[in-house]
Structure formats: structure tokens, C-alpha cells
Amino acid sequence: MTADERGAYLENDRSISTYHADSAQQGQSEVPNVEDKVNLHFVALVRRGEHLYELDGRKPFPINHGPTTADSFLLDGAKVCQQFMARDPSELHFTVMALAKAF
């Protein structure tokens, strides 16, 4: 599958949102009602070439956060996360996850 085909497949696969909703209902924190509007979404930080990009489906295009390398990507990404958190220090509803190659 090409990247576009994979994207289209994931976009149309409703089981992902179903599994997400099911697992969210099983969490350890207070669960909102299914009918409640919540402000939840995912943002990905990726290295493409020698630049760090933010991919946010609510934005019209990727945001370039500047240069990065394979060796500095983790620290550069952490700095971007710190900038996100500094925007609203009282907001505690976030999670950070790294997808990395296992050795």
C-alpha cells in the first residue's frame, strides 16, 4: 500500500474510533458521558529529512519546528512538548507516547 492508500484506509476504518471509545471507558479516571463534547485529538511529532514537524489534523498543514537529527530528535521533540504545556500550565489532560524501534 502507498502512504496515501494507508491513510485512506485508516481514515475510513471506524474500528479505530470504536476501540478508542471502548478503551477510554475502561480507564482509571472519571469517564465523560458518551454524548458529552470533549476536546481530544492526537498530534504527532515526526522527523522528515532534517526537520521536526508537527502533524495535527486540526491544522491545514504540517508545522515545521526547525532542524533536528536522528540523535537530537527526542530532545527536540521534548522541547516542543514543553512549549505546548507552557501555553496552559493548568491543563493536565495530555499524554505523551513514543513509537520507537525495539532493539
Secondary structure by P-SEA (a helix, b strand, c coil): ccaaaaaaaaaacaaaaaaaaaaaaaccccccccccccccbbbbbbbcccbbbbbbccccbbbbcccccccaaaaaaaaaaaaaaacccccccbbbbbbcccc
